[in-house]
Amino acid sequence: MRIRSIAAFVLLGVFLAAAIAADRQTGPLRAGAFLWEPELSPSGPLVIIVSLPDQTLSAYRNGVRIAYSNISSGVPGRRTPTGVFTILEKEVTHFSNKYNRAPMPHMQRLTWQGVAMHGGDLPGYPASHGCIRLPREFAKQLYSITTRGTTVVVVDENAAEPTIAAHPGILLSGRENQADLSNPLDGEFEWNPERSTEGPITILASAADKTLYVYRNGISIGRAALHIENPQQPLGGHAFTMLEGLSETPSAFVPDRPGHKWMAVRTGGKTTLADLARRVHIAPEFTATLYDIVSPGTTIVVTDAPALGSSPTAQPVLLMEAAKQ
């Protein structure tokens, strides 16, 4: 599997978890039905969460759920891939290049291999060739509020309800004693922001690689060593998106600066956010640098899998793809 670029960040600190929007509809709707309430949160970063077991899609804006719909995902043998993606391309009128020019209205591409969100028939069960089918009117409405770069999290777990994380900690809770970093990049990091001077920041923390990768607009601009306490214990999968506004507590890694707010989604495993905050650390100098560049919409992903290569226990993780050149 080819990875054009990776996305994501690393964890967050002492978390104040509060379930959001849990009091509204959470189970399957009748086929073709949806909820659309954009007025609940008029502005802020948008995150879309797709649950394959539930066959549902939820859209959150600045941490508040504003839309909910049934979907129809890929059939066995052509399953919709899981992971954290960005919308690469949008077309109001699109026809499939792979499947007899099948209509894909309000197409929002997730991979260059043909996976997209679009309007279509919803029989009440998985029925696509890997795409995420939406009710046609819902696809139109969703299309109107997304942009290229919007984060889409596809999980293979039931109803991964997001929580609000008060301020960054894990990756952003650098250790004073850099000698504790016990991997080949002990006490070292690379930082080359001139490679890409604008665009969304996306960061990947790979437990397999013991490395944090930083990308801006899909281009690598830095990496740092990760120190993981009890490395034999999996970290699981987690995705975070920075929201607008500041928390009431100071930053966990730059005490004289305010903390940020993040929306957290667990994409796999049973490790809690508090466990992650205690176990994962990077050099303080690098955390201070990251603090200065993150902004609302920054996405952080934590995974046990390697970033680019395979291993005996995990496959490479396709997290995000850069815009097609």
C-alpha angles and dihedrals in degrees: 000000000000120000115203092185140338131232139206154063138237133262141301131240135242099357126214099201119203121166111234127214091354091136093067131073113311106160129077118296123215111280110285096013124121144167120236119186109150092155089072089076113011098185144020139075115329122222124182120204121195120192112199096193091049093039089222139126125208125189119204124192115196088342098309122109109238101166139030130180147159117252139191113224134183125311123238109290090027100049121168107257118246126224140078116306139172126223104259103181139004131205128171091205116033136155125203116261090200107039112052094287092294110186115258105182118198091009118194111187121220100174135018087233091074108273114136144146113247145144118279149122118318111199092175098262139057108297110146134098090247103303125115107245118205133188104276097240091045091050088055093049094046091048089058094062103038129084136193104285097034109146118246119188116197113192134184093212131090117268103333097203111204123232132203115249114206101214141345117273121143104062086014097053097078119197119245091217106063090182086076089073100099104187134091092274092054108169092350137106139170123231123181108157092162089075089075120010101184142025137070120326115231125177136191126200111197118193090192091056095036084222139117115217122200123200132182117197088345095306123115112246102163152351137197139188119263122216111207120189113218091009092185088070111081119243093211123210124305136167127195133187123194114237131204117272136037131268124244091244128072122256113282092226104030101040095189092056126073120255123247129232120242137184111227128204124182109218099180145351132034102264112126125228090246089056090052092049090056097043109044124065142158135191113297093230090059094047090054089052091050092049089061095054106039117100138167107304095033108141126214124192128186120194141165090220126092118260101229112359136052127251134192090262107032140036123227112275119238100205106157139347127220121239111283112265 
